Each structure stands twice: as C-alpha cells, then as structure tokens.
Amino acid sequence: MIEAKTGATANVIWKDDATVIPLVIRPSHVVGRACTPPPDCRSINRANMKEHKKA
C-alpha cells in the first residue's frame, strides 16, 4: 500500500476508505504492444516521483 496525502486523520483505514486504483511505477509511461493495462490505470515516472516527493 502506498500512502497518499488525502487529509485523512484517523489511525485506521476503514472499508469505505479503501479504494483500489491500478498504479504502475516505472521509468516510462510508454506501454508495450503486448501489455493491456486496465482503463483506469495510472502511472508514475521519475519526473512525477520527484514532484510527489516535494509535495
């Protein structure tokens, strides 16, 4: 599980809080021909990761 800055203040994760979002962390956003990611899949590359670390 990856921590997200959602503003949540509780010490526990409730069932209603757990939303699954397909996420890929790779050096590139390019998807190979043989790959079929889910329609709602998101990706983070090196540039995005630097932005997230600053936040």
matplotlib code that plots the C-alpha trace (Angstrom):
import matplotlib.pyplot as plt

x = [0.0, 1.3, 0.4, -1.5, -1.9, -5.7, -6.1, -7.3, -6.7, -7.8, -5.3, -7.1, -8.2, -11.9, -13.5, -15.1, -11.7, -10.0, -10.4, -8.3, -6.6, -4.3, -0.9, 2.4, 5.7, 8.1, 10.8, 8.5, 4.7, 5.1, 3.0, 4.3, 2.3, 1.7, 0.5, -3.1, -3.4, -6.8, -8.6, -8.2, -4.6, -2.3, 1.5, 4.2, 7.6, 10.8, 9.7, 6.4, 8.0, 10.2, 7.1, 5.3, 8.4, 8.4, 4.7]
y = [0.0, 3.5, 6.4, 9.2, 12.7, 12.6, 14.7, 11.7, 12.0, 8.6, 6.0, 3.2, 2.5, 1.9, -0.3, 2.8, 4.5, 1.7, 2.4, 0.4, 2.3, 0.4, 2.1, 1.4, 3.0, 2.8, 5.0, 5.5, 6.0, 4.0, 0.8, -2.1, -3.7, -6.9, -5.0, -4.4, -2.1, -1.5, 1.5, 3.4, 2.5, 5.4, 5.6, 7.5, 8.0, 9.5, 13.1, 12.6, 10.9, 14.0, 16.2, 13.8, 13.8, 17.6, 17.8]
z = [0.0, -0.8, 1.4, -0.3, 1.1, 1.4, 4.5, 6.5, 10.2, 11.6, 12.7, 10.9, 7.3, 7.1, 4.5, 2.9, 2.7, 0.7, -3.0, -5.4, -8.2, -10.5, -10.3, -12.1, -11.1, -14.0, -15.6, -18.6, -19.4, -22.7, -22.7, -24.7, -27.5, -25.6, -22.5, -21.7, -18.6, -17.1, -18.5, -15.2, -14.7, -13.7, -13.9, -12.1, -13.8, -12.5, -13.1, -11.5, -8.5, -7.9, -7.9, -5.4, -3.1, -3.0, -2.0]

ax = plt.figure().add_subplot(projection="3d")
ax.plot(x, y, z, "-o")
ax.set_aspect("equal")
plt.show()
